[in-house]
Amino acid sequence: MRVRGLLVCLVLCACGRTDTLHDGTLEKGDTRIHLGPVPPEWRPIQVDAADAAYRDEARQGSVLFNVRCGARDSDAPLSVLTEHLIMGTTEREFDSQETIPFDGREALHTLMRAKLDGVPMQYDIYVMKKNGCVYDLVYVAPPDRFSQGAPAFEAFARGLHAATPNEQVGGRKDAPANDP
C-alpha cells in the first residue's frame, strides 16, 4: 500500500488503457511499443492508469509504464511532465535529473527520494516524448530496497522501443498501408 499515492497520482495524470500487451509488445491504437525484459519476480498487476504495471514483492517495489498519445499536455516540457508524476510527494530530494538519449529521442531521467503518504520512497523515472506520444516509466521502492531492484528496472526501461507508424517493433520496415 506504500505506492497508493503514486498510483492515485497516475490515475489523475494519465489517460487510457492498453489495447493489448503480448510477449513484451504493447499495442495501443496505432502505437506499438516493445518493452524491455520483465524479470520473473515481477508480478503483473492491474492499475487503471497504467498500460503495464508490475509488483516486486521481495523488494516492495512497483513498476509502472504508460503511454499517452495526442494528449493536451504533450507539448509540455519533460520537467513539467515529470512533475505531474510526482504530485502528492513531499520532502523531495533530487539525486540527479538529466536529459539523456533514449530510444532515438531525449528523455528526462530523474532519480529522487521523497515521502509518499509520509513514507520515505526512492524513485527512478523516465519521461520521453516521441511521435506525438508521452512515455512514462516509473520504479518506486523503499530506500533500503531500491538498489536491489534498480538494475532490473533499468534494463526494462532501456529496452523500450516505440515503433514509428511504418516500422515494426523489431525495427523492420512495413510497407505503408496505402502502398500496393
C-alpha positions in Angstrom: 0.0 0.0 0.0 3.0 2.3 0.1 2.7 3.1 -3.5 -1.0 4.0 -3.2 -0.3 7.8 -3.6 1.7 7.3 -6.7 -1.0 5.1 -8.2 -3.6 7.7 -7.4 -1.4 10.3 -9.0 -1.1 8.2 -12.1 -4.9 7.8 -12.2 -5.2 11.6 -12.1 -2.4 12.3 -14.6 -2.7 9.6 -17.2 -5.4 8.6 -19.6 -6.2 5.4 -21.5 -5.8 1.7 -21.2 -3.8 -0.7 -23.1 -5.3 -2.4 -26.1 -3.1 -5.5 -25.9 0.2 -6.5 -24.2 1.6 -9.7 -25.5 5.1 -11.1 -25.5 6.6 -7.8 -24.3 4.9 -5.7 -27.0 2.2 -3.2 -26.2 -0.2 -2.3 -29.0 -2.3 0.8 -28.1 -4.3 2.1 -31.1 -1.7 2.7 -33.9 1.2 2.8 -31.4 3.4 -0.3 -30.9 5.9 -0.3 -28.1 8.4 -3.1 -27.3 9.1 -3.2 -23.5 12.4 -4.3 -22.0 12.8 -7.6 -20.2 10.4 -8.3 -17.3 12.1 -10.3 -14.5 10.2 -13.4 -13.3 9.9 -11.9 -9.8 7.8 -9.0 -11.2 4.1 -9.9 -10.9 1.7 -8.1 -13.3 -0.8 -6.0 -11.5 -3.8 -4.0 -12.8 -3.6 -0.3 -12.4 -6.3 1.7 -14.2 -4.0 4.5 -15.4 -1.0 2.3 -16.4 -0.6 0.4 -19.6 1.7 -2.1 -17.8 2.3 -2.4 -14.1 4.3 -4.8 -12.0 4.9 -5.5 -8.4 8.2 -6.9 -7.0 7.1 -8.1 -3.5 10.6 -9.1 -2.4 11.8 -5.5 -2.9 8.4 -3.9 -2.1 8.8 -2.1 -5.4 6.4 -1.2 -8.1 7.0 -0.5 -11.8 4.6 1.5 -14.0 4.6 2.2 -17.7 2.1 4.4 -19.5 1.9 6.0 -22.9 -0.5 8.8 -23.9 -0.9 9.9 -27.5 -2.4 13.2 -28.6 -2.8 14.3 -25.0 -3.2 18.0 -24.3 0.0 18.1 -22.2 2.1 16.5 -24.9 3.7 20.0 -25.7 4.7 20.5 -22.1 8.4 20.3 -21.2 9.7 17.0 -19.9 10.3 18.6 -16.5 6.6 19.5 -16.2 5.5 16.1 -17.3 7.8 14.6 -14.6 6.3 16.9 -12.0 2.9 15.6 -12.8 4.1 12.1 -11.9 5.4 13.1 -8.5 2.5 15.2 -7.4 1.5 14.3 -3.9 5.0 13.6 -2.8 6.7 15.7 -0.1 10.2 16.3 1.1 11.7 15.7 -2.3 15.4 15.3 -2.7 16.7 15.0 -6.3 19.7 12.8 -6.6 20.0 13.5 -10.3 17.9 14.9 -13.1 19.3 14.9 -16.6 18.3 14.8 -20.2 19.6 11.7 -21.9 19.4 9.9 -25.3 16.5 7.4 -25.1 15.0 5.4 -28.0 16.3 7.9 -30.6 14.9 10.9 -28.7 15.6 12.7 -25.5 14.2 11.7 -22.1 14.3 13.3 -18.7 15.8 10.8 -16.3 15.1 11.5 -12.6 16.5 9.8 -9.6 14.9 11.1 -6.4 13.8 10.4 -2.9 10.5 11.7 -1.4 7.9 10.9 1.0 4.6 9.3 -0.2 1.9 9.5 2.4 4.6 10.2 4.9 6.6 7.0 4.0 10.1 7.5 2.5 10.4 6.2 -1.0 13.0 6.3 -3.8 12.1 6.8 -7.4 13.6 6.2 -10.9 11.6 8.0 -13.6 11.9 8.3 -17.3 9.7 10.6 -19.3 10.0 10.8 -23.1 8.1 12.3 -26.0 8.1 10.6 -29.4 5.7 10.6 -32.4 3.1 12.6 -30.6 3.1 10.5 -27.5 4.4 10.8 -24.0 6.0 7.8 -22.4 6.3 7.4 -18.6 8.3 4.7 -16.8 8.5 4.7 -13.0 10.1 2.5 -10.5 9.4 3.2 -6.8 10.6 1.3 -3.8 11.7 1.9 -0.2 15.2 3.4 0.0 16.6 0.3 1.8 15.5 -2.0 -1.1 15.6 0.4 -4.1 19.2 -0.6 -5.2 18.2 -4.3 -5.3 15.5 -3.7 -7.9 17.0 -0.8 -9.8 19.1 -2.8 -12.3 16.1 -4.8 -13.4 14.1 -1.6 -13.9 17.0 0.0 -15.8 17.0 -3.0 -18.2 13.2 -2.8 -18.6 13.3 0.9 -19.3 16.3 0.9 -21.6 14.7 -2.0 -23.6 11.8 0.3 -24.6 11.4 0.9 -28.3 8.5 2.8 -29.7 7.9 1.9 -33.3 7.2 4.7 -35.8 4.0 4.3 -37.8 5.6 2.4 -40.7 8.0 0.4 -38.5 7.6 -3.0 -36.9 8.8 -3.2 -33.3 11.8 -5.3 -34.2 13.0 -2.4 -36.5 11.9 -3.9 -39.8 10.0 -1.6 -42.1 6.5 -2.3 -43.1 5.1 -1.2 -46.4 2.9 1.8 -45.9 -0.8 0.7 -45.6 -1.7 2.5 -48.9 1.2 1.1 -50.8 0.3 -1.5 -53.4 
